[in-house]
Amino acid sequence: MEYTYPTIVATVTRMISKNKGVRKSAILVKDNLRELGLDQLDVVDLILEVEKKYHITIPDEVPVETVTDIARFVYTHAAA
């Protein structure tokens, strides 16, 4: 299955919105996850959800601070 960057961003945004109650329209790709109200545990839960959805593993050393960070990693690794 091929994933497009915009669909990945939309999926990650939907996950954050669902889990943190933040309006999807209020989430920008450049937003820092902490500024969106996610604490360390929330970020770990989000990463696990993304990994499960896209059948990938995001290594601990990969910086995951924004929606863009997650979407870029998924885009470059999920299609492989």
N, C-alpha and C positions, 0 to 999 in steps of 0.2 A: 504494500500500500504506500502511495506517495502522499506526503504531507506538505502543505504549503505553509509558508511563514505566517500569513494572515490567519489561517485556520488554527495554527498552534497558539498564536497570541490570543485568539478568541477563546480557545479551550482553557488556557491557563487563567485568563481573566475570569471566565465563568467559574472555575474552581475556587479562585480567591473570593469572588462575590458570594458564592454559595456557602463557603466555610466561615467567612468573616462578616457576612452581612453588609459588605460594601457594594454600593451600586456599581454595576459594570461600567456605566458611562463615566464614573468618577475615577476609574483606573486607567492610567496611562502607561505605555510600555516602559517609559523611563522612570516611573515611580519606584522609589526604594520600597522594598517589601516591609521594612520596619515602619516607614511613614504611613503605610496602609493599615497599620495596626497588627501586623504579624510579629509574634515573638519567635524565639529560637525554635520552640516546639512546633509552632504553626508552620514555619519554614520547612522543617524536617517532614512534617505531615504532607505538605504540598509537594515536596520532592518525591516522596514515596508514591503519592497519587499520580504524579507525572510519569514516574518510572513504570508504574503498573500500566497506565494507559498506553504508553508508547513502546513498551517492552524494551526499555533501555536501562542502563545504570549510570547515574550521574555520580562520578567519583567525588569523595570528600574534598579533594584539593581544587575542584572547579568552583570559582567564585559565583555564588548565587545571591545577588543583592537586589536585582530588579527583574521585572517581567521579561525584559529584553534578554537578560542573561539566560534565563530558562529557555525562552523561545529559540534563541540562537543555538544553544546546545542541542535541543531536541531536533531542530531543523537539520543540523549537520550530522547528527548521529542516528536518528530514527530511520532514515531512508537507507542507511548503509546495510 
